[in-house]
Every structure is written in C-alpha cells, then in structure tokens.
Amino acid sequence: KLAGNNELWQQIKDGKSEQEIRDSWQPALSHFKQIRKKYLLYKDFE
C-alpha cells in the first residue's frame, strides 16, 4: 500500500524521480518546520 496523496500518486505516474518528488516537498516542509519551532521544548531539536 502506498502512503501519500493524489499529488504523490500523480508524480509517480508521471515518472518523477525520487529526488524530484522529495524536492517538491521542500516548500511545505520548510513552512512546517518554521511554524513548529515555537512549540519545541528543546531548541536544538530540529
């Protein structure tokens, strides 16, 4: 079974490489990490 959403499934069907798929996650991942910083108990845990 494959985890993910429709976007991931479409990228796989389109023949995107693993690196291209990972790169497409970076903007959302960076945004998430920025938001979660204020909730971390230990600042060195990123």
PDB file of N, CA, C and O in Angstrom:
ATOM      1  N   LYS A   1       0.845  -1.185   0.000  1.00  0.00           N
ATOM      2  CA  LYS A   1       0.000   0.000   0.000  1.00  0.00           C
ATOM      3  C   LYS A   1       0.887   1.243   0.000  1.00  0.00           C
ATOM      4  O   LYS A   1       1.913   1.282   0.678  1.00  0.00           O
ATOM      5  N   LEU A   2       0.489   2.240  -0.752  1.00  0.00           N
ATOM      6  CA  LEU A   2       1.269   3.462  -0.888  1.00  0.00           C
ATOM      7  C   LEU A   2       0.674   4.572  -0.035  1.00  0.00           C
ATOM      8  O   LEU A   2      -0.523   4.851  -0.104  1.00  0.00           O
ATOM      9  N   ALA A   3       1.516   5.196   0.762  1.00  0.00           N
ATOM     10  CA  ALA A   3       1.075   6.348   1.553  1.00  0.00           C
ATOM     11  C   ALA A   3       1.180   7.594   0.681  1.00  0.00           C
ATOM     12  O   ALA A   3       1.852   7.588  -0.350  1.00  0.00           O
ATOM     13  N   GLY A   4       0.517   8.645   1.101  1.00  0.00           N
ATOM     14  CA  GLY A   4       0.626   9.888   0.360  1.00  0.00           C
ATOM     15  C   GLY A   4      -0.727  10.384  -0.094  1.00  0.00           C
ATOM     16  O   GLY A   4      -1.769   9.923   0.371  1.00  0.00           O
ATOM     17  N   ASN A   5      -0.690  11.324  -1.004  1.00  0.00           N
ATOM     18  CA  ASN A   5      -1.922  11.922  -1.502  1.00  0.00           C
ATOM     19  C   ASN A   5      -1.969  11.811  -3.026  1.00  0.00           C
ATOM     20  O   ASN A   5      -1.112  11.176  -3.642  1.00  0.00           O
ATOM     21  N   ASN A   6      -2.962  12.424  -3.608  1.00  0.00           N
ATOM     22  CA  ASN A   6      -3.112  12.362  -5.065  1.00  0.00           C
ATOM     23  C   ASN A   6      -1.927  12.977  -5.793  1.00  0.00           C
ATOM     24  O   ASN A   6      -1.548  12.525  -6.873  1.00  0.00           O
ATOM     25  N   GLU A   7      -1.349  14.007  -5.200  1.00  0.00           N
ATOM     26  CA  GLU A   7      -0.196  14.649  -5.839  1.00  0.00           C
ATOM     27  C   GLU A   7       0.977  13.674  -5.939  1.00  0.00           C
ATOM     28  O   GLU A   7       1.632  13.593  -6.979  1.00  0.00           O
ATOM     29  N   LEU A   8       1.240  12.943  -4.869  1.00  0.00           N
ATOM     30  CA  LEU A   8       2.322  11.952  -4.887  1.00  0.00           C
ATOM     31  C   LEU A   8       2.043  10.874  -5.929  1.00  0.00           C
ATOM     32  O   LEU A   8       2.927  10.510  -6.704  1.00  0.00           O
ATOM     33  N   TRP A   9       0.830  10.374  -5.945  1.00  0.00           N
ATOM     34  CA  TRP A   9       0.465   9.344  -6.914  1.00  0.00           C
ATOM     35  C   TRP A   9       0.668   9.854  -8.343  1.00  0.00           C
ATOM     36  O   TRP A   9       1.172   9.123  -9.196  1.00  0.00           O
ATOM     37  N   GLN A  10       0.282  11.088  -8.602  1.00  0.00           N
ATOM     38  CA  GLN A  10       0.442  11.655  -9.945  1.00  0.00           C
ATOM     39  C   GLN A  10       1.918  11.799 -10.303  1.00  0.00           C
ATOM     40  O   GLN A  10       2.308  11.539 -11.441  1.00  0.00           O
ATOM     41  N   GLN A  11       2.733  12.209  -9.348  1.00  0.00           N
ATOM     42  CA  GLN A  11       4.168  12.341  -9.608  1.00  0.00           C
ATOM     43  C   GLN A  11       4.775  10.986  -9.975  1.00  0.00           C
ATOM     44  O   GLN A  11       5.606  10.897 -10.878  1.00  0.00           O
ATOM     45  N   ILE A  12       4.360   9.943  -9.277  1.00  0.00           N
ATOM     46  CA  ILE A  12       4.855   8.601  -9.585  1.00  0.00           C
ATOM     47  C   ILE A  12       4.400   8.177 -10.977  1.00  0.00           C
ATOM     48  O   ILE A  12       5.193   7.652 -11.758  1.00  0.00           O
ATOM     49  N   LYS A  13       3.129   8.402 -11.288  1.00  0.00           N
ATOM     50  CA  LYS A  13       2.610   8.053 -12.613  1.00  0.00           C
ATOM     51  C   LYS A  13       3.319   8.837 -13.708  1.00  0.00           C
ATOM     52  O   LYS A  13       3.505   8.329 -14.814  1.00  0.00           O
ATOM     53  N   ASP A  14       3.719  10.075 -13.407  1.00  0.00           N
ATOM     54  CA  ASP A  14       4.413  10.913 -14.384  1.00  0.00           C
ATOM     55  C   ASP A  14       5.880  10.540 -14.539  1.00  0.00           C
ATOM     56  O   ASP A  14       6.588  11.109 -15.370  1.00  0.00           O
ATOM     57  N   GLY A  15       6.336   9.581 -13.735  1.00  0.00           N
ATOM     58  CA  GLY A  15       7.718   9.120 -13.858  1.00  0.00           C
ATOM     59  C   GLY A  15       8.739  10.001 -13.167  1.00  0.00           C
ATOM     60  O   GLY A  15       9.925   9.948 -13.490  1.00  0.00           O
ATOM     61  N   LYS A  16       8.292  10.810 -12.223  1.00  0.00           N
ATOM     62  CA  LYS A  16       9.224  11.676 -11.494  1.00  0.00           C
ATOM     63  C   LYS A  16      10.201  10.818 -10.699  1.00  0.00           C
ATOM     64  O   LYS A  16       9.843   9.744 -10.214  1.00  0.00           O
ATOM     65  N   SER A  17      11.417  11.290 -10.570  1.00  0.00           N
ATOM     66  CA  SER A  17      12.415  10.566  -9.781  1.00  0.00           C
ATOM     67  C   SER A  17      12.161  10.790  -8.294  1.00  0.00           C
ATOM     68  O   SER A  17      11.432  11.702  -7.903  1.00  0.00           O
ATOM     69  N   GLU A  18      12.772   9.946  -7.482  1.00  0.00           N
ATOM     70  CA  GLU A  18      12.639  10.111  -6.031  1.00  0.00           C
ATOM     71  C   GLU A  18      13.104  11.503  -5.613  1.00  0.00           C
ATOM     72  O   GLU A  18      12.462  12.154  -4.789  1.00  0.00           O
ATOM     73  N   GLN A  19      14.214  11.955  -6.179  1.00  0.00           N
ATOM     74  CA  GLN A  19      14.744  13.266  -5.808  1.00  0.00           C
ATOM     75  C   GLN A  19      13.796  14.388  -6.215  1.00  0.00           C
ATOM     76  O   GLN A  19      13.619  15.344  -5.460  1.00  0.00           O
ATOM     77  N   GLU A  20      13.191  14.291  -7.380  1.00  0.00           N
ATOM     78  CA  GLU A  20      12.229  15.304  -7.816  1.00  0.00           C
ATOM     79  C   GLU A  20      11.024  15.353  -6.881  1.00  0.00           C
ATOM     80  O   GLU A  20      10.517  16.430  -6.566  1.00  0.00           O
ATOM     81  N   ILE A  21      10.572  14.190  -6.444  1.00  0.00           N
ATOM     82  CA  ILE A  21       9.438  14.139  -5.520  1.00  0.00           C
ATOM     83  C   ILE A  21       9.829  14.747  -4.181  1.00  0.00           C
ATOM     84  O   ILE A  21       9.088  15.559  -3.627  1.00  0.00           O
ATOM     85  N   ARG A  22      10.989  14.359  -3.658  1.00  0.00           N
ATOM     86  CA  ARG A  22      11.456  14.921  -2.385  1.00  0.00           C
ATOM     87  C   ARG A  22      11.620  16.443  -2.487  1.00  0.00           C
ATOM     88  O   ARG A  22      11.252  17.175  -1.568  1.00  0.00           O
ATOM     89  N   ASP A  23      12.166  16.905  -3.595  1.00  0.00           N
ATOM     90  CA  ASP A  23      12.348  18.347  -3.788  1.00  0.00           C
ATOM     91  C   ASP A  23      11.007  19.079  -3.794  1.00  0.00           C
ATOM     92  O   ASP A  23      10.920  20.217  -3.332  1.00  0.00           O
ATOM     93  N   SER A  24       9.967  18.436  -4.310  1.00  0.00           N
ATOM     94  CA  SER A  24       8.652  19.081  -4.360  1.00  0.00           C
ATOM     95  C   SER A  24       8.051  19.248  -2.968  1.00  0.00           C
ATOM     96  O   SER A  24       7.153  20.068  -2.777  1.00  0.00           O
ATOM     97  N   TRP A  25       8.532  18.485  -2.004  1.00  0.00           N
ATOM     98  CA  TRP A  25       8.030  18.583  -0.625  1.00  0.00           C
ATOM     99  C   TRP A  25       8.688  19.711   0.154  1.00  0.00           C
ATOM    100  O   TRP A  25       8.156  20.132   1.181  1.00  0.00           O
ATOM    101  N   GLN A  26       9.822  20.207  -0.301  1.00  0.00           N
ATOM    102  CA  GLN A  26      10.621  21.139   0.491  1.00  0.00           C
ATOM    103  C   GLN A  26       9.907  22.426   0.902  1.00  0.00           C
ATOM    104  O   GLN A  26      10.033  22.815   2.064  1.00  0.00           O
ATOM    105  N   PRO A  27       9.174  23.106   0.039  1.00  0.00           N
ATOM    106  CA  PRO A  27       8.499  24.333   0.485  1.00  0.00           C
ATOM    107  C   PRO A  27       7.540  24.089   1.656  1.00  0.00           C
ATOM    108  O   PRO A  27       7.553  24.838   2.634  1.00  0.00           O
ATOM    109  N   ALA A  28       6.721  23.057   1.561  1.00  0.00           N
ATOM    110  CA  ALA A  28       5.771  22.767   2.643  1.00  0.00           C
ATOM    111  C   ALA A  28       6.497  22.304   3.899  1.00  0.00           C
ATOM    112  O   ALA A  28       6.097  22.650   5.011  1.00  0.00           O
ATOM    113  N   LEU A  29       7.555  21.528   3.730  1.00  0.00           N
ATOM    114  CA  LEU A  29       8.323  21.045   4.877  1.00  0.00           C
ATOM    115  C   LEU A  29       9.005  22.205   5.594  1.00  0.00           C
ATOM    116  O   LEU A  29       9.009  22.256   6.824  1.00  0.00           O
ATOM    117  N   SER A  30       9.571  23.121   4.848  1.00  0.00           N
ATOM    118  CA  SER A  30      10.210  24.297   5.452  1.00  0.00           C
ATOM    119  C   SER A  30       9.191  25.137   6.217  1.00  0.00           C
ATOM    120  O   SER A  30       9.475  25.620   7.313  1.00  0.00           O
ATOM    121  N   HIS A  31       8.027  25.304   5.647  1.00  0.00           N
ATOM    122  CA  HIS A  31       6.957  26.065   6.301  1.00  0.00           C
ATOM    123  C   HIS A  31       6.542  25.386   7.607  1.00  0.00           C
ATOM    124  O   HIS A  31       6.387  26.051   8.631  1.00  0.00           O
ATOM    125  N   PHE A  32       6.364  24.069   7.572  1.00  0.00           N
ATOM    126  CA  PHE A  32       6.001  23.313   8.764  1.00  0.00           C
ATOM    127  C   PHE A  32       7.066  23.464   9.849  1.00  0.00           C
ATOM    128  O   PHE A  32       6.739  23.698  11.013  1.00  0.00           O
ATOM    129  N   LYS A  33       8.336  23.331   9.474  1.00  0.00           N
ATOM    130  CA  LYS A  33       9.416  23.433  10.461  1.00  0.00           C
ATOM    131  C   LYS A  33       9.470  24.821  11.082  1.00  0.00           C
ATOM    132  O   LYS A  33       9.763  24.956  12.270  1.00  0.00           O
ATOM    133  N   GLN A  34       9.194  25.844  10.299  1.00  0.00           N
ATOM    134  CA  GLN A  34       9.191  27.211  10.819  1.00  0.00           C
ATOM    135  C   GLN A  34       8.073  27.390  11.850  1.00  0.00           C
ATOM    136  O   GLN A  34       8.297  27.986  12.904  1.00  0.00           O
ATOM    137  N   ILE A  35       6.893  26.888  11.560  1.00  0.00           N
ATOM    138  CA  ILE A  35       5.757  27.010  12.475  1.00  0.00           C
ATOM    139  C   ILE A  35       5.996  26.227  13.759  1.00  0.00           C
ATOM    140  O   ILE A  35       5.693  26.713  14.849  1.00  0.00           O
ATOM    141  N   ARG A  36       6.538  25.020  13.638  1.00  0.00           N
ATOM    142  CA  ARG A  36       6.691  24.168  14.822  1.00  0.00           C
ATOM    143  C   ARG A  36       7.787  24.636  15.764  1.00  0.00           C
ATOM    144  O   ARG A  36       7.811  24.223  16.923  1.00  0.00           O
ATOM    145  N   LYS A  37       8.698  25.489  15.298  1.00  0.00           N
ATOM    146  CA  LYS A  37       9.800  25.963  16.143  1.00  0.00           C
ATOM    147  C   LYS A  37       9.312  26.525  17.469  1.00  0.00           C
ATOM    148  O   LYS A  37       9.918  26.273  18.511  1.00  0.00           O
ATOM    149  N   LYS A  38       8.231  27.276  17.440  1.00  0.00           N
ATOM    150  CA  LYS A  38       7.763  27.914  18.667  1.00  0.00           C
ATOM    151  C   LYS A  38       7.163  26.924  19.656  1.00  0.00           C
ATOM    152  O   LYS A  38       6.934  27.273  20.814  1.00  0.00           O
ATOM    153  N   TYR A  39       6.907  25.698  19.221  1.00  0.00           N
ATOM    154  CA  TYR A  39       6.322  24.684  20.097  1.00  0.00           C
ATOM    155  C   TYR A  39       7.340  23.666  20.620  1.00  0.00           C
ATOM    156  O   TYR A  39       7.014  22.851  21.483  1.00  0.00           O
ATOM    157  N   LEU A  40       8.556  23.711  20.109  1.00  0.00           N
ATOM    158  CA  LEU A  40       9.568  22.751  20.540  1.00  0.00           C
ATOM    159  C   LEU A  40      10.037  23.060  21.953  1.00  0.00           C
ATOM    160  O   LEU A  40      10.283  24.217  22.295  1.00  0.00           O
ATOM    161  N   LEU A  41      10.159  22.031  22.764  1.00  0.00           N
ATOM    162  CA  LEU A  41      10.660  22.202  24.128  1.00  0.00           C
ATOM    163  C   LEU A  41      12.168  22.385  24.143  1.00  0.00           C
ATOM    164  O   LEU A  41      12.700  23.117  24.977  1.00  0.00           O
ATOM    165  N   TYR A  42      12.855  21.725  23.228  1.00  0.00           N
ATOM    166  CA  TYR A  42      14.309  21.787  23.162  1.00  0.00           C
ATOM    167  C   TYR A  42      14.700  22.447  21.845  1.00  0.00           C
ATOM    168  O   TYR A  42      14.440  21.902  20.772  1.00  0.00           O
ATOM    169  N   LYS A  43      15.310  23.596  21.925  1.00  0.00           N
ATOM    170  CA  LYS A  43      15.608  24.386  20.729  1.00  0.00           C
ATOM    171  C   LYS A  43      16.586  23.696  19.786  1.00  0.00           C
ATOM    172  O   LYS A  43      16.591  23.980  18.588  1.00  0.00           O
ATOM    173  N   ASP A  44      17.417  22.791  20.309  1.00  0.00           N
ATOM    174  CA  ASP A  44      18.382  22.121  19.443  1.00  0.00           C
ATOM    175  C   ASP A  44      17.793  20.888  18.755  1.00  0.00           C
ATOM    176  O   ASP A  44      18.503  20.171  18.050  1.00  0.00           O
ATOM    177  N   PHE A  45      16.516  20.644  18.957  1.00  0.00           N
ATOM    178  CA  PHE A  45      15.844  19.506  18.328  1.00  0.00           C
ATOM    179  C   PHE A  45      15.079  20.013  17.114  1.00  0.00           C
ATOM    180  O   PHE A  45      13.941  20.467  17.228  1.00  0.00           O
ATOM    181  N   GLU A  46      15.709  19.930  15.966  1.00  0.00           N
ATOM    182  CA  GLU A  46      15.058  20.408  14.745  1.00  0.00           C
ATOM    183  C   GLU A  46      14.946  19.296  13.807  1.00  0.00           C
ATOM    184  O   GLU A  46      14.426  19.468  12.705  1.00  0.00           O
TER     185      GLU A  46
END
